[in-house]
Amino acid sequence: NVDIVEEMLAKAGIRPKGMVFKPMATSFAVLNEEEKRSGIILVDIGAGTTTISIFKNGKIIYAAAIPVGGDTFTNDLAEVLDMEKNNAEGLKRDMAMVTGDISKDEKVEIETKTENKEVKLSFVKEILDARSDELMNLIDQKLVESKFADVAINGIAFCGGAVKTGGLIDKARRHFNM
C-alpha cells in the first residue's frame, strides 16, 4: 500500500522524490542500457509472482504478472511430501545446489509433519519440474499475448529469488531456445 510506505518513510525522515514501477526498478539492477534499448524480456521470479517485462528503445513496452513464484514451488513440496513450509523451503534451496543428473536411487532425508523419512531426489525433482514446466508455459502464453516477443533480440534475462529452483534456468534455456 502506497500510503503505508509514504507514512513509514515520513516517520524515518525520508522524503521520496517519486516512485518507480517495480519492473523498471528491477531493470536498473539487472539490465544494461544497451539491452533495454535494443530489446529484451525481463522475467523476475519473486516469492509470490513472476513478472514479465519487455523492453525496447529503453522503455517498457509490455508488463504482466503471473501468480506463480518461489512460494508456489515451496507449497508444492510441502503439500506432496507432507512437510512444514519452512522444511519444504529448505529442501527447495538444497535442490538448487544439486547439479547434473540425479541417479534413480539417490535419496535425501526429509522431515515430514509426522516423521523423518527418505525420499528419492528424482521424486523431489519431479515435483519441482512439474511446476517449472507450468511456469515456462505461462510465460510463453504472456509473450504470445503481448505480441512483442519478437522485439527481444537480446533474449530473456531471468532474475529473482527463485531462479535457482530445480534447474529452472536450464529449463528456460531449452524451453525458449535462447
TIRO-2110 file (N, C-alpha, C; in Angstrom, 1 decimal):
// TIRO-2110
0.8, -1.2, 0.0, N, 1, A
0.0, 0.0, 0.0, CA, 1, A
0.9, 1.2, 0.0, C, 1, A
0.7, 2.1, -0.9, N, 2, A
1.5, 3.3, -1.1, CA, 2, A
1.4, 4.2, 0.1, C, 2, A
0.2, 4.4, 0.7, N, 3, A
0.1, 5.3, 1.9, CA, 3, A
0.9, 4.8, 3.0, C, 3, A
0.9, 3.5, 3.3, N, 4, A
1.7, 2.9, 4.4, CA, 4, A
3.2, 3.2, 4.1, C, 4, A
3.7, 3.0, 2.9, N, 5, A
5.1, 3.2, 2.6, CA, 5, A
5.4, 4.7, 2.8, C, 5, A
4.6, 5.6, 2.3, N, 6, A
4.8, 7.0, 2.5, CA, 6, A
4.9, 7.4, 4.0, C, 6, A
4.0, 6.8, 4.8, N, 7, A
3.9, 7.1, 6.2, CA, 7, A
5.2, 6.6, 6.9, C, 7, A
5.7, 5.4, 6.5, N, 8, A
6.9, 4.8, 7.1, CA, 8, A
8.1, 5.7, 6.8, C, 8, A
8.2, 6.1, 5.5, N, 9, A
9.3, 6.9, 5.1, CA, 9, A
9.3, 8.3, 5.8, C, 9, A
8.1, 8.9, 6.0, N, 10, A
8.0, 10.1, 6.7, CA, 10, A
8.4, 10.0, 8.1, C, 10, A
8.1, 8.9, 8.8, N, 11, A
8.5, 8.7, 10.2, CA, 11, A
10.0, 8.5, 10.3, C, 11, A
10.6, 8.0, 9.2, N, 12, A
12.1, 7.9, 9.2, CA, 12, A
12.8, 9.2, 8.7, C, 12, A
12.0, 10.2, 8.4, N, 13, A
12.6, 11.4, 7.9, CA, 13, A
13.0, 11.4, 6.5, C, 13, A
12.5, 10.5, 5.7, N, 14, A
12.8, 10.4, 4.3, CA, 14, A
11.7, 10.9, 3.5, C, 14, A
12.1, 11.8, 2.5, N, 15, A
11.1, 12.4, 1.6, CA, 15, A
11.4, 11.9, 0.2, C, 15, A
10.6, 10.9, -0.3, N, 16, A
10.9, 10.5, -1.7, CA, 16, A
10.6, 11.5, -2.7, C, 16, A
11.4, 11.5, -3.8, N, 17, A
11.1, 12.4, -4.9, CA, 17, A
10.1, 11.8, -5.8, C, 17, A
9.8, 10.5, -5.8, N, 18, A
8.8, 9.9, -6.6, CA, 18, A
8.8, 8.4, -6.4, C, 18, A
8.1, 7.7, -7.3, N, 19, A
8.0, 6.3, -7.2, CA, 19, A
8.4, 5.7, -8.6, C, 19, A
8.9, 4.5, -8.6, N, 20, A
9.3, 3.8, -9.8, CA, 20, A
8.5, 2.5, -9.9, C, 20, A
8.0, 2.2, -11.1, N, 21, A
7.3, 1.0, -11.4, CA, 21, A
8.3, -0.2, -11.2, C, 21, A
7.9, -1.2, -10.4, N, 22, A
8.8, -2.3, -10.0, CA, 22, A
9.6, -2.9, -11.1, C, 22, A
9.0, -3.3, -12.2, N, 23, A
9.8, -3.8, -13.3, CA, 23, A
10.9, -2.9, -13.8, C, 23, A
10.6, -1.6, -13.8, N, 24, A
11.6, -0.6, -14.2, CA, 24, A
12.7, -0.6, -13.1, C, 24, A
12.4, -0.6, -11.9, N, 25, A
13.4, -0.6, -10.8, CA, 25, A
14.2, -1.9, -10.9, C, 25, A
13.6, -3.0, -11.2, N, 26, A
14.4, -4.2, -11.3, CA, 26, A
15.3, -4.1, -12.5, C, 26, A
14.9, -3.5, -13.6, N, 27, A
15.7, -3.4, -14.8, CA, 27, A
17.0, -2.6, -14.5, C, 27, A
16.9, -1.6, -13.6, N, 28, A
18.1, -0.8, -13.2, CA, 28, A
19.1, -1.6, -12.6, C, 28, A
18.7, -2.7, -11.9, N, 29, A
19.7, -3.6, -11.2, CA, 29, A
20.2, -4.6, -12.1, C, 29, A
19.5, -5.1, -13.1, N, 30, A
19.9, -6.3, -13.8, CA, 30, A
20.2, -6.2, -15.3, C, 30, A
19.7, -5.1, -15.9, N, 31, A
19.9, -4.9, -17.3, CA, 31, A
20.8, -3.7, -17.6, C, 31, A
21.5, -3.7, -18.7, N, 32, A
22.3, -2.5, -19.1, CA, 32, A
21.4, -1.7, -20.1, C, 32, A
21.9, -0.5, -20.4, N, 33, A
21.1, 0.3, -21.2, CA, 33, A
21.0, -0.2, -22.7, C, 33, A
22.0, -0.9, -23.1, N, 34, A
22.0, -1.5, -24.5, CA, 34, A
21.0, -2.5, -24.6, C, 34, A
20.9, -3.4, -23.6, N, 35, A
19.8, -4.4, -23.6, CA, 35, A
18.4, -3.8, -23.6, C, 35, A
18.2, -2.8, -22.8, N, 36, A
16.9, -2.2, -22.8, CA, 36, A
16.6, -1.4, -24.1, C, 36, A
17.6, -0.9, -24.7, N, 37, A
17.5, -0.1, -25.9, CA, 37, A
17.2, -1.1, -27.1, C, 37, A
18.0, -2.1, -27.2, N, 38, A
17.8, -3.0, -28.4, CA, 38, A
16.7, -4.0, -28.3, C, 38, A
16.3, -4.3, -27.1, N, 39, A
15.2, -5.2, -26.9, CA, 39, A
15.5, -6.4, -26.0, C, 39, A
14.8, -6.6, -24.9, N, 40, A
15.0, -7.8, -24.1, CA, 40, A
13.7, -8.0, -23.3, C, 40, A
13.6, -9.3, -22.9, N, 41, A
12.5, -9.7, -22.0, CA, 41, A
13.1, -9.9, -20.6, C, 41, A
12.5, -9.3, -19.6, N, 42, A
13.0, -9.5, -18.2, CA, 42, A
11.9, -10.3, -17.5, C, 42, A
12.3, -11.4, -16.9, N, 43, A
11.4, -12.3, -16.1, CA, 43, A
12.0, -12.3, -14.7, C, 43, A
11.2, -11.8, -13.8, N, 44, A
11.6, -11.7, -12.4, CA, 44, A
10.7, -12.6, -11.6, C, 44, A
11.3, -13.7, -11.1, N, 45, A
10.6, -14.8, -10.4, CA, 45, A
10.7, -14.5, -8.9, C, 45, A
9.7, -13.8, -8.4, N, 46, A
9.7, -13.5, -7.0, CA, 46, A
9.1, -14.6, -6.1, C, 46, A
8.8, -14.2, -4.9, N, 47, A
8.2, -15.2, -3.9, CA, 47, A
6.8, -15.6, -4.3, C, 47, A
5.9, -14.6, -4.6, N, 48, A
4.5, -14.8, -4.9, CA, 48, A
4.1, -14.7, -6.3, C, 48, A
4.9, -13.9, -7.1, N, 49, A
4.5, -13.7, -8.5, CA, 49, A
5.8, -13.7, -9.4, C, 49, A
5.5, -13.9, -10.7, N, 50, A
6.6, -13.8, -11.7, CA, 50, A
6.1, -12.6, -12.6, C, 50, A
7.0, -11.6, -12.7, N, 51, A
6.6, -10.5, -13.6, CA, 51, A
7.4, -10.6, -14.9, C, 51, A
6.8, -10.3, -16.0, N, 52, A
7.4, -10.3, -17.3, CA, 52, A
7.4, -8.9, -17.8, C, 52, A
8.5, -8.4, -18.2, N, 53, A
8.6, -7.0, -18.8, CA, 53, A
9.3, -7.1, -20.1, C, 53, A
8.8, -6.4, -21.1, N, 54, A
9.5, -6.4, -22.4, CA, 54, A
10.0, -5.0, -22.6, C, 54, A
11.3, -4.8, -22.9, N, 55, A
11.9, -3.5, -23.1, CA, 55, A
12.3, -3.3, -24.6, C, 55, A
12.1, -2.1, -25.1, N, 56, A
12.6, -1.7, -26.4, CA, 56, A
12.8, -0.2, -26.4, C, 56, A
13.8, 0.2, -27.0, N, 57, A
14.2, 1.7, -27.0, CA, 57, A
14.3, 2.3, -25.6, C, 57, A
14.7, 1.4, -24.7, N, 58, A
15.0, 1.9, -23.3, CA, 58, A
13.7, 2.0, -22.5, C, 58, A
12.6, 1.6, -23.0, N, 59, A
11.3, 1.7, -22.3, CA, 59, A
10.6, 0.4, -22.2, C, 59, A
9.8, 0.3, -21.1, N, 60, A
8.9, -0.9, -21.0, CA, 60, A
7.8, -0.8, -22.0, C, 60, A
7.6, -1.8, -22.9, N, 61, A
6.5, -1.7, -23.8, CA, 61, A
5.4, -2.7, -23.5, C, 61, A
5.7, -3.6, -22.5, N, 62, A
4.7, -4.6, -22.0, CA, 62, A
5.1, -5.0, -20.6, C, 62, A
4.1, -5.2, -19.8, N, 63, A
4.4, -5.8, -18.4, CA, 63, A
3.2, -6.7, -18.1, C, 63, A
3.5, -7.8, -17.4, N, 64, A
2.4, -8.7, -17.0, CA, 64, A
2.9, -9.4, -15.7, C, 64, A
2.0, -10.0, -15.0, N, 65, A
2.3, -10.8, -13.8, CA, 65, A
1.6, -12.1, -13.9, C, 65, A
2.3, -13.1, -13.4, N, 66, A
1.8, -14.5, -13.3, CA, 66, A
1.8, -14.8, -11.8, C, 66, A
0.7, -15.4, -11.3, N, 67, A
0.6, -15.7, -9.8, CA, 67, A
1.3, -17.0, -9.4, C, 67, A
2.5, -17.2, -10.0, N, 68, A
3.3, -18.3, -9.6, CA, 68, A
4.7, -17.8, -9.3, C, 68, A
5.2, -18.1, -8.2, N, 69, A
6.6, -17.7, -7.8, CA, 69, A
7.2, -18.8, -6.9, C, 69, A
8.3, -18.4, -6.3, N, 70, A
9.1, -19.4, -5.5, CA, 70, A
8.3, -20.0, -4.4, C, 70, A
7.3, -19.3, -3.8, N, 71, A
6.5, -19.8, -2.7, CA, 71, A
5.6, -21.0, -3.3, C, 71, A
5.2, -20.9, -4.6, N, 72, A
4.4, -21.9, -5.2, CA, 72, A
5.2, -23.3, -5.2, C, 72, A
6.5, -23.2, -5.5, N, 73, A
7.3, -24.4, -5.5, CA, 73, A
7.4, -24.9, -4.1, C, 73, A
7.6, -24.1, -3.1, N, 74, A
7.7, -24.5, -1.7, CA, 74, A
6.4, -25.1, -1.3, C, 74, A
5.3, -24.5, -1.7, N, 75, A
4.0, -25.1, -1.3, CA, 75, A
3.7, -26.5, -1.9, C, 75, A
4.2, -26.6, -3.2, N, 76, A
4.1, -27.9, -3.8, CA, 76, A
4.8, -29.0, -3.0, C, 76, A
6.1, -28.7, -2.7, N, 77, A
6.9, -29.7, -1.9, CA, 77, A
6.2, -30.0, -0.6, C, 77, A
5.7, -28.9, 0.1, N, 78, A
5.1, -29.1, 1.4, CA, 78, A
3.8, -30.0, 1.3, C, 78, A
3.1, -29.7, 0.3, N, 79, A
1.8, -30.5, 0.1, CA, 79, A
2.1, -31.9, -0.2, C, 79, A
2.8, -32.1, -1.3, N, 80, A
3.1, -33.5, -1.8, CA, 80, A
3.8, -34.4, -0.8, C, 80, A
4.8, -33.8, -0.1, N, 81, A
5.7, -34.5, 0.8, CA, 81, A
5.2, -34.4, 2.3, C, 81, A
4.1, -33.7, 2.5, N, 82, A
3.5, -33.6, 3.9, CA, 82, A
4.5, -33.0, 4.8, C, 82, A
5.1, -31.8, 4.4, N, 83, A
6.2, -31.2, 5.2, CA, 83, A
5.6, -29.8, 5.7, C, 83, A
6.3, -29.3, 6.7, N, 84, A
6.0, -27.9, 7.1, CA, 84, A
6.7, -27.0, 6.1, C, 84, A
6.1, -25.8, 5.9, N, 85, A
6.6, -24.9, 4.9, CA, 85, A
8.1, -24.6, 5.0, C, 85, A
8.5, -24.4, 6.2, N, 86, A
9.9, -24.0, 6.4, CA, 86, A
10.9, -25.1, 6.0, C, 86, A
10.5, -26.4, 6.3, N, 87, A
11.3, -27.5, 5.9, CA, 87, A
11.2, -27.7, 4.4, C, 87, A
10.1, -27.5, 3.8, N, 88, A
10.0, -27.6, 2.3, CA, 88, A
10.8, -26.5, 1.6, C, 88, A
10.9, -25.3, 2.2, N, 89, A
11.7, -24.2, 1.7, CA, 89, A
13.2, -24.6, 1.7, C, 89, A
13.6, -25.2, 2.8, N, 90, A
15.0, -25.7, 2.9, CA, 90, A
15.3, -26.8, 1.9, C, 90, A
14.4, -27.7, 1.7, N, 91, A
14.5, -28.7, 0.6, CA, 91, A
14.6, -28.1, -0.7, C, 91, A
13.8, -27.1, -1.0, N, 92, A
13.8, -26.4, -2.3, CA, 92, A
15.2, -25.7, -2.5, C, 92, A
15.7, -25.1, -1.5, N, 93, A
17.0, -24.4, -1.6, CA, 93, A
18.1, -25.5, -1.8, C, 93, A
18.0, -26.6, -1.0, N, 94, A
19.0, -27.7, -1.2, CA, 94, A
19.0, -28.2, -2.6, C, 94, A
17.8, -28.3, -3.2, N, 95, A
17.7, -28.9, -4.6, CA, 95, A
18.3, -27.9, -5.6, C, 95, A
18.4, -26.6, -5.3, N, 96, A
19.0, -25.7, -6.2, CA, 96, A
20.5, -26.0, -6.2, C, 96, A
21.1, -26.6, -5.2, N, 97, A
22.5, -26.9, -5.2, CA, 97, A
22.8, -28.2, -5.9, C, 97, A
21.8, -29.0, -6.2, N, 98, A
22.0, -30.3, -6.9, CA, 98, A
22.3, -30.0, -8.4, C, 98, A
23.4, -30.4, -8.9, N, 99, A
23.8, -30.2, -10.3, CA, 99, A
23.9, -31.6, -11.0, C, 99, A
23.8, -31.6, -12.3, N, 100, A
23.9, -32.8, -13.0, CA, 100, A
22.8, -33.7, -12.9, C, 100, A
23.0, -34.9, -13.4, N, 101, A
21.9, -35.9, -13.4, CA, 101, A
21.8, -36.5, -12.0, C, 101, A
20.6, -36.8, -11.6, N, 102, A
20.3, -37.5, -10.4, CA, 102, A
20.1, -38.9, -10.6, C, 102, A
20.8, -39.8, -9.9, N, 103, A
20.6, -41.2, -10.1, CA, 103, A
19.2, -41.6, -9.5, C, 103, A
18.6, -42.6, -10.0, N, 104, A
17.3, -43.0, -9.6, CA, 104, A
17.3, -43.5, -8.2, C, 104, A
18.4, -43.9, -7.7, N, 105, A
18.5, -44.5, -6.3, CA, 105, A
18.9, -43.4, -5.3, C, 105, A
19.3, -42.2, -5.7, N, 106, A
19.8, -41.2, -4.8, CA, 106, A
18.6, -40.7, -3.9, C, 106, A
18.9, -40.6, -2.6, N, 107, A
17.8, -40.2, -1.7, CA, 107, A
18.3, -39.1, -0.8, C, 107, A
17.3, -38.4, -0.2, N, 108, A
17.5, -37.4, 0.7, CA, 108, A
16.6, -37.6, 1.9, C, 108, A
17.1, -37.3, 3.1, N, 109, A
16.2, -37.4, 4.3, CA, 109, A
15.4, -36.1, 4.5, C, 109, A
14.1, -36.3, 4.7, N, 110, A
13.3, -35.1, 4.9, CA, 110, A
12.5, -35.3, 6.3, C, 110, A
12.1, -34.2, 6.8, N, 111, A
11.3, -34.2, 8.0, CA, 111, A
9.8, -33.9, 7.6, C, 111, A
9.0, -34.9, 7.6, N, 112, A
7.6, -34.6, 7.3, CA, 112, A
6.9, -34.1, 8.6, C, 112, A
5.6, -33.9, 8.5, N, 113, A
4.9, -33.4, 9.7, CA, 113, A
4.8, -34.5, 10.8, C, 113, A
5.0, -35.8, 10.4, N, 114, A
4.9, -36.8, 11.4, CA, 114, A
6.1, -37.7, 11.6, C, 114, A
7.1, -37.6, 10.7, N, 115, A
8.2, -38.5, 10.8, CA, 115, A
9.4, -38.0, 9.9, C, 115, A
10.5, -38.6, 10.2, N, 116, A
11.7, -38.4, 9.3, CA, 116, A
11.7, -39.6, 8.3, C, 116, A
11.9, -39.3, 7.0, N, 117, A
11.9, -40.4, 6.1, CA, 117, A
12.8, -40.0, 4.9, C, 117, A
13.2, -41.0, 4.1, N, 118, A
14.0, -40.8, 3.0, CA, 118, A
13.1, -40.8, 1.7, C, 118, A
13.3, -39.9, 0.8, N, 119, A
12.6, -39.8, -0.5, CA, 119, A
13.6, -39.7, -1.6, C, 119, A
13.3, -40.2, -2.7, N, 120, A
14.2, -40.2, -3.8, CA, 120, A
14.3, -38.7, -4.3, C, 120, A
15.5, -38.3, -4.6, N, 121, A
15.8, -37.0, -5.2, CA, 121, A
15.1, -36.8, -6.5, C, 121, A
15.0, -37.9, -7.2, N, 122, A
14.3, -37.8, -8.5, CA, 122, A
12.8, -37.5, -8.4, C, 122, A
12.2, -37.9, -7.3, N, 123, A
10.8, -37.6, -7.0, CA, 123, A
10.7, -36.1, -6.6, C, 123, A
11.6, -35.6, -5.8, N, 124, A
11.6, -34.2, -5.4, CA, 124, A
11.7, -33.4, -6.7, C, 124, A
12.7, -33.8, -7.6, N, 125, A
12.9, -33.0, -8.8, CA, 125, A
11.7, -33.1, -9.7, C, 125, A
11.0, -34.2, -9.7, N, 126, A
9.7, -34.3, -10.5, CA, 126, A
8.7, -33.3, -10.0, C, 126, A
8.6, -33.1, -8.7, N, 127, A
7.6, -32.2, -8.2, CA, 127, A
8.0, -30.8, -8.7, C, 127, A
9.3, -30.4, -8.6, N, 128, A
9.7, -29.1, -9.0, CA, 128, A
9.6, -28.9, -10.5, C, 128, A
9.9, -30.0, -11.2, N, 129, A
9.8, -29.9, -12.7, CA, 129, A
8.4, -29.6, -13.2, C, 129, A
7.4, -30.2, -12.5, N, 130, A
6.0, -30.1, -12.9, CA, 130, A
5.7, -28.6, -12.8, C, 130, A
6.0, -27.9, -11.7, N, 131, A
5.7, -26.5, -11.6, CA, 131, A
6.5, -25.6, -12.5, C, 131, A
7.8, -26.0, -12.7, N, 132, A
8.6, -25.1, -13.6, CA, 132, A
8.1, -25.3, -15.0, C, 132, A
7.7, -26.5, -15.4, N, 133, A
7.1, -26.6, -16.8, CA, 133, A
5.9, -25.7, -16.9, C, 133, A
5.0, -25.7, -15.9, N, 134, A
3.8, -24.9, -15.9, CA, 134, A
4.3, -23.4, -16.0, C, 134, A
5.2, -23.0, -15.3, N, 135, A
5.7, -21.6, -15.3, CA, 135, A
6.2, -21.2, -16.7, C, 135, A
7.0, -22.1, -17.3, N, 136, A
7.5, -21.8, -18.6, CA, 136, A
6.4, -21.6, -19.6, C, 136, A
5.3, -22.5, -19.5, N, 137, A
4.2, -22.4, -20.4, CA, 137, A
3.4, -21.1, -20.2, C, 137, A
3.3, -20.7, -18.9, N, 138, A
2.6, -19.4, -18.6, CA, 138, A
3.3, -18.2, -19.1, C, 138, A
4.6, -18.2, -19.0, N, 139, A
5.5, -17.2, -19.5, CA, 139, A
5.3, -17.1, -21.1, C, 139, A
5.3, -18.3, -21.7, N, 140, A
5.1, -18.4, -23.1, CA, 140, A
3.7, -17.7, -23.5, C, 140, A
2.7, -18.1, -22.8, N, 141, A
1.4, -17.5, -23.0, CA, 141, A
1.4, -16.0, -23.0, C, 141, A
2.0, -15.4, -22.0, N, 142, A
2.1, -14.0, -21.8, CA, 142, A
2.9, -13.3, -23.0, C, 142, A
3.9, -14.0, -23.4, N, 143, A
4.7, -13.5, -24.5, CA, 143, A
3.9, -13.5, -25.8, C, 143, A
3.1, -14.5, -26.0, N, 144, A
2.2, -14.6, -27.2, CA, 144, A
1.2, -13.5, -27.1, C, 144, A
0.6, -13.3, -25.9, N, 145, A
-0.5, -12.3, -25.7, CA, 145, A
0.1, -10.9, -26.0, C, 145, A
1.4, -10.7, -25.6, N, 146, A
2.0, -9.4, -25.7, CA, 146, A
2.1, -8.9, -27.2, C, 146, A
2.3, -9.9, -28.1, N, 147, A
2.6, -9.6, -29.5, CA, 147, A
3.9, -8.8, -29.7, C, 147, A
4.8, -8.7, -28.6, N, 148, A
6.0, -8.0, -28.7, CA, 148, A
7.2, -8.9, -28.5, C, 148, A
7.1, -10.2, -28.3, N, 149, A
8.2, -11.0, -28.0, CA, 149, A
9.3, -11.0, -29.1, C, 149, A
8.9, -10.7, -30.3, N, 150, A
9.9, -10.7, -31.4, CA, 150, A
10.8, -9.5, -31.4, C, 150, A
10.5, -8.5, -30.6, N, 151, A
11.4, -7.4, -30.5, CA, 151, A
12.6, -7.6, -29.5, C, 151, A
12.5, -8.8, -28.8, N, 152, A
13.6, -9.1, -27.8, CA, 152, A
14.8, -9.7, -28.4, C, 152, A
15.5, -9.0, -29.2, N, 153, A
16.7, -9.5, -29.9, CA, 153, A
17.8, -10.0, -28.9, C, 153, A
17.8, -9.5, -27.7, N, 154, A
18.8, -9.9, -26.7, CA, 154, A
18.4, -11.1, -25.9, C, 154, A
17.2, -11.6, -26.1, N, 155, A
16.7, -12.8, -25.4, CA, 155, A
16.0, -12.5, -24.2, C, 155, A
16.1, -13.4, -23.2, N, 156, A
15.4, -13.3, -22.0, CA, 156, A
16.4, -13.3, -20.8, C, 156, A
16.2, -12.3, -19.9, N, 157, A
17.0, -12.3, -18.7, CA, 157, A
16.1, -12.7, -17.5, C, 157, A
16.6, -13.6, -16.7, N, 158, A
15.9, -14.1, -15.6, CA, 158, A
16.5, -13.6, -14.3, C, 158, A
15.7, -13.2, -13.3, N, 159, A
16.2, -12.7, -12.0, CA, 159, A
15.2, -13.1, -11.0, C, 159, A
15.6, -12.8, -9.7, N, 160, A
14.7, -13.0, -8.6, CA, 160, A
15.1, -14.2, -7.7, C, 160, A
14.5, -14.2, -6.6, N, 161, A
14.9, -15.2, -5.6, CA, 161, A
14.7, -16.7, -6.0, C, 161, A
13.8, -16.9, -6.9, N, 162, A
13.5, -18.3, -7.2, CA, 162, A
14.2, -18.9, -8.5, C, 162, A
15.1, -18.1, -9.1, N, 163, A
15.6, -18.5, -10.3, CA, 163, A
16.5, -19.8, -10.2, C, 163, A
17.0, -20.1, -9.1, N, 164, A
17.8, -21.3, -8.9, CA, 164, A
17.0, -22.6, -8.6, C, 164, A
15.7, -22.4, -8.5, N, 165, A
14.8, -23.5, -8.1, CA, 165, A
14.8, -24.6, -9.2, C, 165, A
15.2, -25.8, -8.7, N, 166, A
15.1, -27.0, -9.5, CA, 166, A
15.5, -26.9, -11.0, C, 166, A
16.7, -26.3, -11.3, N, 167, A
17.2, -26.3, -12.6, CA, 167, A
16.4, -25.4, -13.5, C, 167, A
15.7, -24.4, -13.0, N, 168, A
14.8, -23.6, -13.7, CA, 168, A
15.4, -22.8, -14.9, C, 168, A
16.6, -22.3, -14.7, N, 169, A
17.3, -21.6, -15.8, CA, 169, A
17.7, -22.5, -16.9, C, 169, A
18.2, -23.7, -16.6, N, 170, A
18.5, -24.7, -17.7, CA, 170, A
17.2, -25.0, -18.5, C, 170, A
16.1, -25.2, -17.7, N, 171, A
14.8, -25.5, -18.4, CA, 171, A
14.4, -24.3, -19.3, C, 171, A
14.6, -23.1, -18.8, N, 172, A
14.2, -21.9, -19.6, CA, 172, A
15.0, -21.9, -20.9, C, 172, A
16.3, -22.1, -20.8, N, 173, A
17.2, -22.1, -22.0, CA, 173, A
16.6, -23.1, -23.0, C, 173, A
16.3, -24.3, -22.6, N, 174, A
15.8, -25.3, -23.5, CA, 174, A
14.4, -24.9, -24.0, C, 174, A
13.5, -24.5, -23.1, N, 175, A
12.2, -24.1, -23.5, CA, 175, A
12.1, -23.0, -24.5, C, 175, A
12.9, -21.9, -24.3, N, 176, A
12.8, -20.8, -25.1, CA, 176, A
13.9, -20.8, -26.2, C, 176, A
14.7, -21.8, -26.2, N, 177, A
15.8, -22.0, -27.2, CA, 177, A
16.6, -20.7, -27.3, C, 177, A
17.0, -20.2, -26.1, N, 178, A
17.8, -19.0, -26.0, CA, 178, A
18.9, -19.2, -25.1, C, 178, A
END
